[in-house]
Amino acid sequence: MNTKILTGAVALASAGILFAGAAEARDQIRIVGSSTVFPYTQAVSEQFANSTEFPAPVVESTGTGGGMQIFCAGVGADHPDVTGASRAMKASEYELCQTNGVDNVTEVLLGYDGLSIAVSRESDADWQLTEKDLFTALAAEVPVDGELKANPYKKWSEINPELPDVAITVFGPPPTSGTRDAFVELAMHDGCNEYPMMAEMEDADEDKWEQVCSRMRTDGPFIEAGENDNLIVQRIEADPNALGIFGYSFLFENEDKLKAASVNGVTPSFDTIASGEYDIARPLYFYIKNAHRNAIPGLQAFVEEYVSEDALGADGYLKERGLTPLSDEKREQTSKEAVDGTTMQAPKG
């Protein structure tokens, strides 16, 4: 017998054993993952519950990294069916999935999101930031007079005289968050390389450059606010001099309370995120455990709702929540792969 066919048969048999009585053990879809993807998944869950005979899925905001760890822990009713992510799955996470028998996963590109730097509408200041400003304000070490030193800056005006003369107070996500990963990669790294000595370091010692350009300060100005983006919204609403970092959907939903700072002269919007004009934008994903599709009641129907035109379309209800839609061609492709259960390939790197 063909080895691949035999392996597949064993895998299916194993899945059947793992899911014996699964319907009795769990009749609700279980979803974990990114706090940024959470409101989109919650909207789909509500629509799914209202339009089908299935109960609403249980959706937990665990952060992208935490969600991957939980999702990749195994197959069976004790493990979640879907995880949301504000970045692509890492090679190390893929390997963890493979090690634990989660060897058939579909990756679904949902759309795009801009990392918003927001402030209370009570702020009178004109917040026009650059990626260099963000790095200089938030990095643990920064170049000072040609040398790397512990970050000495306490006020925005010390970094850039055109910025407000107020203390640097920024609420942001923890290291387990995909939003944190994206902010570091998209904003901190670019801002770091605005210093010529750091651009030279990247060529000479990439490991050291990675460490310096990625490490956030821990002496007070940057405050980790956990995985609850609504908490960041509440904190910056209460302090007109504080800034917050979160996905565009949270800014979009709270535009009566918050306003965006510009980054490199551009503010986040559906148009600037989709066009790439806004520099700190990123793709959003969810991942489906294919061994669960026919074992957890309603999972296939839920996936179909999530990638439907009503949800992901150019005028879909997820756009109303702040998601920047994919192009028609890309959306058709990602929808087909999601519904068909196309197995993702191993990530590079």
Number of C-alpha atoms within 10 A of each C-alpha: 5 6 8 9 10 11 11 11 12 12 15 13 12 16 17 16 12 16 21 14 12 18 13 10 13 15 17 18 22 20 27 29 32 30 29 29 25 22 19 23 24 17 15 24 22 13 17 22 15 12 10 12 9 17 16 21 21 13 20 18 21 24 30 31 25 19 26 26 17 17 26 25 19 20 23 24 23 14 17 24 25 25 33 35 31 29 21 19 20 15 13 13 17 19 16 19 23 17 13 12 17 20 21 17 24 21 22 27 23 28 22 23 27 29 27 28 27 30 28 25 16 15 16 11 15 11 19 17 19 19 21 21 21 20 25 24 27 25 23 22 22 23 16 11 7 11 10 14 12 14 19 15 16 17 18 21 15 17 19 16 10 13 17 19 16 14 15 21 21 25 24 24 25 16 18 18 26 28 29 24 19 19 22 22 16 17 23 26 21 20 21 27 19 14 16 11 14 25 16 13 17 15 10 11 11 14 11 13 19 16 12 20 25 23 15 22 16 13 13 12 20 21 19 16 18 18 24 16 21 13 14 26 23 14 19 24 22 12 14 16 20 21 26 30 23 26 26 27 24 22 26 20 13 15 14 10 16 25 20 23 22 18 22 16 12 18 20 26 20 18 11 16 24 21 11 13 16 23 21 25 24 22 17 22 20 27 23 26 26 23 24 25 17 11 22 22 18 22 23 20 14 23 21 18 20 25 23 17 18 15 22 25 20 17 12 15 18 25 19 14 16 22 29 27 23 19 13 12 8 13 22 15 13 19 22 15 18 24 19 13 21 17 16 15 11 14 13 8 6
